[in-house]
Amino acid sequence: MTAVEPRALASYPFLREASRFVKERGPTLEELLRDIAYAGARGAGVERVRAALERGRVDPPACRLDHECLAEMLAYICARFVVSVAGSPALTRRYSLMEAERAAEMLRLEPPETVAAVCEELGLPVERPGGMFLMHFAPYLRFAVPNQAEWKLINRRLRRGMVELDQPTVCRLAQNALRARFDTELPLAVPDPVKEVFAGEARALKNEADARLQKFQPKELGKVRIMAFPPCMRHLLATAQAGENVPHSGRFAIVAFLHSLGVPSEEIMKAFAGSPDFQEDKTRYQVEHITGVTSGTEYSAPGCETMRTYGICFEPDSLCRREWMTHPMKYYRVKMGPGKGKRAEDRGQGTGTDGKAAGSGQ
Ligand code: SF4
């Protein structure tokens, strides 16, 4: 990256240029860990991780002067130390996602040349003929949002192997690339002095992350038999429970599906607790909206055709390929055998409806 303003480096502290800046102008590791002058940066590093965990957000930098920007870069370094010492995969995933989202949020407001320079360093080279962004389809596919129709190559404009993109889309790709990079980098193999300095705070944050996860740990889903789920719903549930992000359309589908099977809202919420972007209030709002608690409208899961359009019909099996298979609920009922899985049918959601409100005529 050629723009080396300290303010820019504080915004994107993962850049090589930021490391160079810290090496030239910053403290040694020993000074960073022990010197009273850097106590603020160490504390800000801890707070950065805490903000990611508790608020689901890492704020953009508020620095103007060079030394303030340096402190911001040091806080980033300390935050990485903290998650590495904590050794909690859930905390690391959440922190990584929030750092990546922070960078993407700021990039969206940058001039295109800054976006291009940051993308270049993240392994996403772009060309900018006539003001637009062009990216080769290979890196595009590597970092495109999976299982979402709008990200499929078939729904993009291609010019001789290059995908035409707007700035928000490029920034989203940068976010995914950055997250992938953090996933490979973290946790860092930190030396003992780093462990000593951050042990207490790291333990407290790990305990908090574990407690949050425990509170919503899915135990069982009542009488529902997961082995009778269609491949699409098994995949969505497993993805959510593994702590991976599920696309919005997928969340809607699995929430409505579980609700149709009679799984209580509180149990449905637990399925999403491991997601790195899990926020109790936001998830509760979404679940209660779909299940009709707050909206007054109970939605049913989308039918197979809509699931395919969303790109979330996952590895259909031989039962899925039967010509009459039109809905995930139908799949479940067939698997359960005669007279089973009746609750949805009783509510008029068994086969015919398609992501619509039960009984609402929508
Ligand atoms: S065919 Fe239908 S039930 Fe089977 S995986 Fe696809 S969406 Fe799910």
Residues whose N, C-alpha, C, O or C-beta is under 5 A from the ligand:
A	BS01	SF4	P230 P231 C232 C304 M307 C313 F314 P316 C320 H327 P328 Y331
